Amino acid sequence: MQSNMKRNEFLKSLGLKGASLLAVYCGASALSSCENEALTPASAVDFTLDLTNASYAALNTVGKYVIYNQIVIARVSTTSFAAVTQICSHGGKAQVIYNGNKFYCNAHGATFSTTGAALSVTSKPLTTYQTALTGTTLRIYA
């Protein structure tokens, strides 16, 4: 049999200490921001991609991107690339993609410039990485 208890009855049943702890916990979690304090890569970033490999061939076309090791690598012009973490600085979800001219989080719509600067929803930038193209080899590094 199910019993419905009103909120104030529940708090009374906890006693003053229990209700105080619950209020502090709920109040603190309600006040905390959904923005992460710091997002750091799990390990040092330094790898290369062979642009003749079919897995990375999208990087031969301006406006296209690939995701490797939770890093979004985009071809932003005929001569340059941009690389940012796939982990959104706003919600901490690995849902950042490149939409042809900026980075975008599918989880909640935050947008970021090709330099990782926040454009909307958040003020925290994305972690960015350096890129260097030598022939058909693209190096991404911290």
N, CA and C atoms as a LAMMPS dump frame, in Angstrom:
ITEM: TIMESTEP
0
ITEM: NUMBER OF ATOMS
426
ITEM: BOX BOUNDS ff ff ff
-5.0000000000000000e+02 5.0000000000000000e+02
-5.0000000000000000e+02 5.0000000000000000e+02
-5.0000000000000000e+02 5.0000000000000000e+02
ITEM: ATOMS id mol type element x y z
1 1 1 N 0.849 -1.181 0
2 1 2 C 0 0 0
3 1 3 C 0.893 1.243 0
4 2 1 N 0.564 2.187 -0.843
5 2 2 C 1.367 3.395 -0.986
6 2 3 C 0.824 4.481 -0.068
7 3 1 N 1.743 5.163 0.612
8 3 2 C 1.36 6.237 1.508
9 3 3 C 1.921 7.54 0.959
10 4 1 N 1.086 8.535 0.827
11 4 2 C 1.537 9.847 0.357
12 4 3 C 1.81 10.731 1.557
13 5 1 N 3.03 11.251 1.606
14 5 2 C 3.438 12.114 2.703
15 5 3 C 3.701 13.496 2.137
16 6 1 N 3.202 14.512 2.797
17 6 2 C 3.452 15.882 2.367
18 6 3 C 4.874 16.281 2.729
19 7 1 N 5.4 17.264 2.005
20 7 2 C 6.775 17.689 2.206
21 7 3 C 7.068 18.095 3.642
22 8 1 N 6.192 18.893 4.229
23 8 2 C 6.461 19.337 5.593
24 8 3 C 6.418 18.169 6.58
25 9 1 N 5.578 17.155 6.316
26 9 2 C 5.56 15.97 7.179
27 9 3 C 6.875 15.202 7.046
28 10 1 N 7.385 15.121 5.815
29 10 2 C 8.652 14.437 5.566
30 10 3 C 9.787 15.141 6.308
31 11 1 N 9.831 16.481 6.197
32 11 2 C 10.885 17.235 6.874
33 11 3 C 10.793 17.105 8.392
34 12 1 N 9.567 17.095 8.916
35 12 2 C 9.393 16.905 10.361
36 12 3 C 9.9 15.533 10.78
37 13 1 N 9.675 14.533 9.917
38 13 2 C 10.115 13.18 10.277
39 13 3 C 11.643 13.07 10.287
40 14 1 N 12.319 13.919 9.532
41 14 2 C 13.779 13.908 9.517
42 14 3 C 14.37 14.54 10.764
43 15 1 N 13.628 15.403 11.382
44 15 2 C 14.15 16.133 12.526
45 15 3 C 14.901 17.36 12.04
46 16 1 N 15.298 18.198 12.963
47 16 2 C 15.952 19.452 12.618
48 16 3 C 17.291 19.22 11.921
49 17 1 N 18.117 18.315 12.415
50 17 2 C 19.43 18.08 11.823
51 17 3 C 19.301 17.528 10.409
52 18 1 N 18.441 16.539 10.226
53 18 2 C 18.259 15.933 8.899
54 18 3 C 17.708 16.931 7.894
55 19 1 N 16.741 17.72 8.324
56 19 2 C 16.16 18.725 7.436
57 19 3 C 17.185 19.787 7.078
58 20 1 N 18.014 20.161 8.053
59 20 2 C 19.055 21.164 7.793
60 20 3 C 20.065 20.647 6.785
61 21 1 N 20.503 19.409 6.96
62 21 2 C 21.448 18.817 6.013
63 21 3 C 20.848 18.733 4.616
64 22 1 N 19.589 18.315 4.536
65 22 2 C 18.924 18.224 3.242
66 22 3 C 18.818 19.599 2.59
67 23 1 N 18.496 20.61 3.364
68 23 2 C 18.378 21.974 2.824
69 23 3 C 19.721 22.481 2.328
70 24 1 N 20.787 22.223 3.101
71 24 2 C 22.12 22.662 2.691
72 24 3 C 22.525 21.952 1.413
73 25 1 N 22.316 20.639 1.362
74 25 2 C 22.697 19.864 0.175
75 25 3 C 21.926 20.345 -1.05
76 26 1 N 20.623 20.454 -0.925
77 26 2 C 19.796 20.871 -2.071
78 26 3 C 20.103 22.306 -2.473
79 27 1 N 20.31 23.174 -1.494
80 27 2 C 20.632 24.567 -1.799
81 27 3 C 21.962 24.689 -2.5
82 28 1 N 22.956 23.952 -2.041
83 28 2 C 24.286 24.022 -2.66
84 28 3 C 24.251 23.477 -4.081
85 29 1 N 23.519 22.377 -4.299
86 29 2 C 23.483 21.822 -5.647
87 29 3 C 22.666 22.708 -6.576
88 30 1 N 21.678 23.408 -6.05
89 30 2 C 20.889 24.3 -6.893
90 30 3 C 21.675 25.536 -7.291
91 31 1 N 22.607 25.944 -6.422
92 31 2 C 23.39 27.132 -6.71
93 31 3 C 24.598 26.846 -7.586
94 32 1 N 24.989 25.581 -7.687
95 32 2 C 26.179 25.283 -8.484
96 32 3 C 25.869 25.447 -9.956
97 33 1 N 26.839 25.907 -10.673
98 33 2 C 26.695 26.15 -12.098
99 33 3 C 26.864 24.869 -12.875
100 34 1 N 26.252 24.806 -14.053
101 34 2 C 26.461 23.644 -14.905
102 34 3 C 27.742 23.805 -15.709
103 35 1 N 28.404 24.935 -15.583
104 35 2 C 29.677 25.121 -16.269
105 35 3 C 30.782 24.464 -15.47
106 36 1 N 31.652 23.777 -16.151
107 36 2 C 32.761 23.101 -15.499
108 36 3 C 33.815 24.114 -15.089
109 37 1 N 34.443 23.84 -13.951
110 37 2 C 35.488 24.732 -13.473
111 37 3 C 36.729 24.614 -14.339
112 38 1 N 37.091 23.401 -14.701
113 38 2 C 38.276 23.208 -15.532
114 38 3 C 38.139 21.923 -16.317
115 39 1 N 38.461 21.984 -17.566
116 39 2 C 38.463 20.806 -18.413
117 39 3 C 39.875 20.63 -18.933
118 40 1 N 40.455 19.515 -18.605
119 40 2 C 41.813 19.273 -19.07
120 40 3 C 41.846 17.954 -19.816
121 41 1 N 42.708 17.843 -20.808
122 41 2 C 42.79 16.588 -21.528
123 41 3 C 43.306 15.48 -20.613
124 42 1 N 42.854 14.236 -20.893
125 42 2 C 43.247 13.101 -20.074
126 42 3 C 44.741 12.829 -20.178
127 43 1 N 45.325 13.131 -21.298
128 43 2 C 46.757 12.91 -21.478
129 43 3 C 47.302 13.991 -22.399
130 44 1 N 48.624 14.021 -22.523
131 44 2 C 49.251 15.002 -23.405
132 44 3 C 48.783 14.759 -24.838
133 45 1 N 48.53 15.828 -25.552
134 45 2 C 48.059 15.716 -26.927
135 45 3 C 49.209 15.985 -27.883
136 46 1 N 49.529 14.99 -28.695
137 46 2 C 50.529 15.14 -29.744
138 46 3 C 50.412 13.92 -30.659
139 47 1 N 49.706 14.101 -31.764
140 47 2 C 49.52 13.005 -32.703
141 47 3 C 49.463 13.551 -34.121
142 48 1 N 49.563 12.66 -35.092
143 48 2 C 49.488 13.061 -36.494
144 48 3 C 48.403 12.263 -37.202
145 49 1 N 47.831 12.883 -38.217
146 49 2 C 46.837 12.232 -39.071
147 49 3 C 47.339 12.274 -40.51
148 50 1 N 47.245 11.155 -41.194
149 50 2 C 47.618 11.072 -42.6
150 50 3 C 46.384 11.416 -43.431
151 51 1 N 46.4 12.554 -44.1
152 51 2 C 45.222 13.019 -44.833
153 51 3 C 44.949 12.21 -46.101
154 52 1 N 45.841 11.271 -46.452
155 52 2 C 45.558 10.371 -47.575
156 52 3 C 44.773 9.151 -47.096
157 53 1 N 44.693 8.955 -45.779
158 53 2 C 43.918 7.863 -45.198
159 53 3 C 42.43 8.216 -45.303
160 54 1 N 41.613 7.273 -45.764
161 54 2 C 40.179 7.519 -45.962
162 54 3 C 39.476 7.995 -44.682
163 55 1 N 39.959 7.572 -43.528
164 55 2 C 39.344 7.97 -42.252
165 55 3 C 39.444 9.47 -41.999
166 56 1 N 40.445 10.114 -42.608
167 56 2 C 40.68 11.538 -42.365
168 56 3 C 40.552 12.373 -43.643
169 57 1 N 40.086 11.779 -44.706
170 57 2 C 39.982 12.453 -46.007
171 57 3 C 39.061 13.668 -45.971
172 58 1 N 38.122 13.715 -45.035
173 58 2 C 37.227 14.874 -44.934
174 58 3 C 38.033 16.154 -44.702
175 59 1 N 39.2 16.026 -44.1
176 59 2 C 40.025 17.202 -43.811
177 59 3 C 40.666 17.799 -45.059
178 60 1 N 40.465 17.186 -46.197
179 60 2 C 40.946 17.744 -47.458
180 60 3 C 39.958 18.744 -48.043
181 61 1 N 38.791 18.889 -47.393
182 61 2 C 37.739 19.784 -47.871
183 61 3 C 37.453 20.862 -46.832
184 62 1 N 37.489 22.117 -47.256
185 62 2 C 37.182 23.241 -46.352
186 62 3 C 35.757 23.08 -45.825
187 63 1 N 35.6 23.26 -44.508
188 63 2 C 34.288 23.171 -43.875
189 63 3 C 33.979 21.799 -43.297
190 64 1 N 34.817 20.823 -43.549
191 64 2 C 34.602 19.468 -43.027
192 64 3 C 35.455 19.252 -41.776
193 65 1 N 35.144 18.186 -41.037
194 65 2 C 35.872 17.908 -39.805
195 65 3 C 35.907 16.403 -39.542
196 66 1 N 36.787 16.008 -38.636
197 66 2 C 36.83 14.65 -38.098
198 66 3 C 37.006 14.755 -36.59
199 67 1 N 36.651 13.687 -35.901
200 67 2 C 36.853 13.615 -34.461
201 67 3 C 37.81 12.466 -34.199
202 68 1 N 38.871 12.773 -33.463
203 68 2 C 39.864 11.763 -33.126
204 68 3 C 40.265 11.972 -31.671
205 69 1 N 40.135 10.931 -30.855
206 69 2 C 40.531 11.025 -29.445
207 69 3 C 39.844 12.174 -28.71
208 70 1 N 38.581 12.371 -28.96
209 70 2 C 37.78 13.455 -28.378
210 70 3 C 38.331 14.842 -28.704
211 71 1 N 38.938 14.959 -29.87
212 71 2 C 39.368 16.253 -30.387
213 71 3 C 38.719 16.443 -31.745
214 72 1 N 38.092 17.602 -31.931
215 72 2 C 37.453 17.936 -33.205
216 72 3 C 38.473 18.701 -34.034
217 73 1 N 38.807 18.152 -35.195
218 73 2 C 39.772 18.792 -36.084
219 73 3 C 39.011 19.22 -37.329
220 74 1 N 39.075 20.505 -37.655
221 74 2 C 38.302 21.052 -38.777
222 74 3 C 39.217 21.743 -39.774
223 75 1 N 38.831 21.646 -41.045
224 75 2 C 39.526 22.397 -42.1
225 75 3 C 38.785 23.717 -42.227
226 76 1 N 39.388 24.806 -41.759
227 76 2 C 38.696 26.096 -41.727
228 76 3 C 38.976 26.961 -42.953
229 77 1 N 40.039 26.658 -43.691
230 77 2 C 40.326 27.36 -44.944
231 77 3 C 41.241 26.46 -45.771
232 78 1 N 41.611 26.93 -46.946
233 78 2 C 42.491 26.11 -47.784
234 78 3 C 43.87 25.946 -47.167
235 79 1 N 44.224 26.838 -46.256
236 79 2 C 45.565 26.788 -45.663
237 79 3 C 45.589 26.566 -44.153
238 80 1 N 44.44 26.452 -43.507
239 80 2 C 44.481 26.318 -42.042
240 80 3 C 43.447 25.338 -41.489
241 81 1 N 43.78 24.866 -40.285
242 81 2 C 42.95 23.924 -39.549
243 81 3 C 42.702 24.492 -38.158
244 82 1 N 41.693 23.961 -37.489
245 82 2 C 41.435 24.293 -36.088
246 82 3 C 41.185 22.985 -35.361
247 83 1 N 41.682 22.895 -34.142
248 83 2 C 41.482 21.699 -33.331
249 83 3 C 41.085 22.114 -31.922
250 84 1 N 39.97 21.556 -31.448
251 84 2 C 39.456 21.857 -30.111
252 84 3 C 38.99 20.567 -29.451
253 85 1 N 38.864 20.61 -28.138
254 85 2 C 38.323 19.463 -27.427
255 85 3 C 36.87 19.234 -27.831
256 86 1 N 36.457 17.981 -27.822
257 86 2 C 35.055 17.656 -28.101
258 86 3 C 34.199 17.861 -26.86
259 87 1 N 34.829 18.044 -25.703
260 87 2 C 34.125 18.225 -24.433
261 87 3 C 33.701 19.684 -24.31
262 88 1 N 32.407 19.917 -24.284
263 88 2 C 31.893 21.281 -24.205
264 88 3 C 32.244 21.92 -22.864
265 89 1 N 32.674 23.15 -22.896
266 89 2 C 33.042 23.872 -21.674
267 89 3 C 31.819 24.261 -20.848
268 90 1 N 30.638 24.166 -21.408
269 90 2 C 29.422 24.544 -20.68
270 90 3 C 28.856 23.364 -19.898
271 91 1 N 28.619 22.263 -20.574
272 91 2 C 27.967 21.137 -19.914
273 91 3 C 28.853 19.934 -19.686
274 92 1 N 30.072 19.957 -20.219
275 92 2 C 30.978 18.844 -20.004
276 92 3 C 30.677 17.603 -20.821
277 93 1 N 29.833 17.736 -21.829
278 93 2 C 29.483 16.58 -22.665
279 93 3 C 30.347 16.555 -23.925
280 94 1 N 30.672 15.36 -24.377
281 94 2 C 31.49 15.194 -25.586
282 94 3 C 30.577 15.278 -26.81
283 95 1 N 30.099 16.495 -27.106
284 95 2 C 29.156 16.67 -28.203
285 95 3 C 29.486 17.859 -29.093
286 96 1 N 30.7 18.341 -29.04
287 96 2 C 31.089 19.464 -29.888
288 96 3 C 31.405 18.945 -31.287
289 97 1 N 30.874 19.641 -32.294
290 97 2 C 31.144 19.331 -33.696
291 97 3 C 31.506 20.634 -34.408
292 98 1 N 31.806 20.526 -35.685
293 98 2 C 32.086 21.72 -36.499
294 98 3 C 30.979 21.817 -37.537
295 99 1 N 30.383 22.983 -37.674
296 99 2 C 29.256 23.111 -38.598
297 99 3 C 29.584 23.902 -39.859
298 100 1 N 30.838 23.945 -40.232
299 100 2 C 31.21 24.623 -41.468
300 100 3 C 31.868 25.971 -41.272
301 101 1 N 31.551 26.65 -40.172
302 101 2 C 32.209 27.934 -39.901
303 101 3 C 32.455 28.21 -38.42
304 102 1 N 31.949 27.346 -37.533
305 102 2 C 32.196 27.484 -36.099
306 102 3 C 31.954 26.133 -35.429
307 103 1 N 32.388 26.041 -34.178
308 103 2 C 32.154 24.83 -33.406
309 103 3 C 30.814 24.97 -32.691
310 104 1 N 30.139 23.846 -32.517
311 104 2 C 28.772 23.844 -32.01
312 104 3 C 28.579 22.641 -31.09
313 105 1 N 27.904 22.837 -29.96
314 105 2 C 27.595 21.73 -29.053
315 105 3 C 26.173 21.249 -29.307
316 106 1 N 26.049 19.996 -29.672
317 106 2 C 24.733 19.406 -29.928
318 106 3 C 23.89 19.252 -28.67
319 107 1 N 24.517 19.25 -27.496
320 107 2 C 23.774 19.025 -26.255
321 107 3 C 22.864 20.199 -25.907
322 108 1 N 23.338 21.448 -26.122
323 108 2 C 22.538 22.593 -25.696
324 108 3 C 22.719 23.83 -26.552
325 109 1 N 23.419 23.703 -27.678
326 109 2 C 23.49 24.809 -28.622
327 109 3 C 24.582 25.837 -28.41
328 110 1 N 25.514 25.598 -27.504
329 110 2 C 26.613 26.556 -27.325
330 110 3 C 27.425 26.631 -28.616
331 111 1 N 27.871 27.826 -28.964
332 111 2 C 28.683 27.996 -30.167
333 111 3 C 30.027 28.607 -29.795
334 112 1 N 31.036 28.258 -30.603
335 112 2 C 32.407 28.682 -30.354
336 112 3 C 33.054 29.041 -31.681
337 113 1 N 33.933 30.027 -31.651
338 113 2 C 34.653 30.428 -32.862
339 113 3 C 35.696 29.363 -33.209
340 114 1 N 36.343 29.538 -34.342
341 114 2 C 37.384 28.596 -34.746
342 114 3 C 38.623 28.704 -33.855
343 115 1 N 38.687 29.733 -33.031
344 115 2 C 39.781 29.845 -32.058
345 115 3 C 39.377 29.283 -30.701
346 116 1 N 38.152 28.747 -30.603
347 116 2 C 37.655 28.177 -29.355
348 116 3 C 36.932 29.157 -28.462
349 117 1 N 36.904 30.445 -28.829
350 117 2 C 36.235 31.453 -28.006
351 117 3 C 34.728 31.202 -27.958
352 118 1 N 34.15 31.368 -26.779
353 118 2 C 32.709 31.177 -26.612
354 118 3 C 31.941 32.292 -27.318
355 119 1 N 30.911 31.917 -28.077
356 119 2 C 30.082 32.898 -28.782
357 119 3 C 28.677 32.992 -28.192
358 120 1 N 28.169 31.88 -27.641
359 120 2 C 26.828 31.905 -27.051
360 120 3 C 26.688 30.808 -26.006
361 121 1 N 25.715 30.969 -25.14
362 121 2 C 25.316 30.062 -24.064
363 121 3 C 26.304 30.072 -22.892
364 122 1 N 27.587 30.159 -23.158
365 122 2 C 28.604 30.129 -22.112
366 122 3 C 29.65 31.207 -22.373
367 123 1 N 30.43 31.487 -21.362
368 123 2 C 31.532 32.437 -21.552
369 123 3 C 32.881 31.723 -21.511
370 124 1 N 32.859 30.43 -21.229
371 124 2 C 34.11 29.671 -21.142
372 124 3 C 34.511 29.136 -22.51
373 125 1 N 35.746 29.347 -22.899
374 125 2 C 36.209 28.866 -24.202
375 125 3 C 36.469 27.359 -24.185
376 126 1 N 36.617 26.807 -25.374
377 126 2 C 37.024 25.41 -25.513
378 126 3 C 38.539 25.314 -25.406
379 127 1 N 39.025 24.176 -24.961
380 127 2 C 40.46 23.914 -24.992
381 127 3 C 40.858 23.765 -26.455
382 128 1 N 41.897 24.462 -26.857
383 128 2 C 42.349 24.414 -28.251
384 128 3 C 43.715 23.766 -28.355
385 129 1 N 44.035 23.325 -29.563
386 129 2 C 45.305 22.67 -29.837
387 129 3 C 45.927 23.28 -31.085
388 130 1 N 47.231 23.187 -31.173
389 130 2 C 47.973 23.685 -32.33
390 130 3 C 47.871 22.665 -33.461
391 131 1 N 47.984 23.138 -34.69
392 131 2 C 48.014 22.249 -35.847
393 131 3 C 49.173 22.66 -36.752
394 132 1 N 49.732 21.674 -37.441
395 132 2 C 50.814 21.946 -38.391
396 132 3 C 50.708 20.929 -39.526
397 133 1 N 50.602 21.424 -40.744
398 133 2 C 50.505 20.56 -41.92
399 133 3 C 51.856 20.491 -42.615
400 134 1 N 52.336 19.263 -42.805
401 134 2 C 53.561 19.021 -43.547
402 134 3 C 53.23 17.993 -44.616
403 135 1 N 53.151 18.455 -45.871
404 135 2 C 52.731 17.555 -46.947
405 135 3 C 51.299 17.121 -46.725
406 136 1 N 51.086 15.816 -46.511
407 136 2 C 49.743 15.298 -46.247
408 136 3 C 49.605 14.813 -44.8
409 137 1 N 50.533 15.216 -43.954
410 137 2 C 50.501 14.824 -42.543
411 137 3 C 50.129 16.037 -41.691
412 138 1 N 49.058 15.893 -40.933
413 138 2 C 48.59 16.968 -40.054
414 138 3 C 48.934 16.599 -38.619
415 139 1 N 49.713 17.453 -37.963
416 139 2 C 50.056 17.233 -36.55
417 139 3 C 49.14 18.073 -35.685
418 140 1 N 48.61 17.467 -34.627
419 140 2 C 47.787 18.146 -33.632
420 140 3 C 48.532 17.988 -32.304
421 141 1 N 48.79 19.106 -31.629
422 141 2 C 49.581 19.042 -30.405
423 141 3 C 49.205 20.183 -29.473
424 142 1 N 49.585 19.977 -28.188
425 142 2 C 49.273 20.982 -27.168
426 142 3 C 50.38 22.02 -27.105
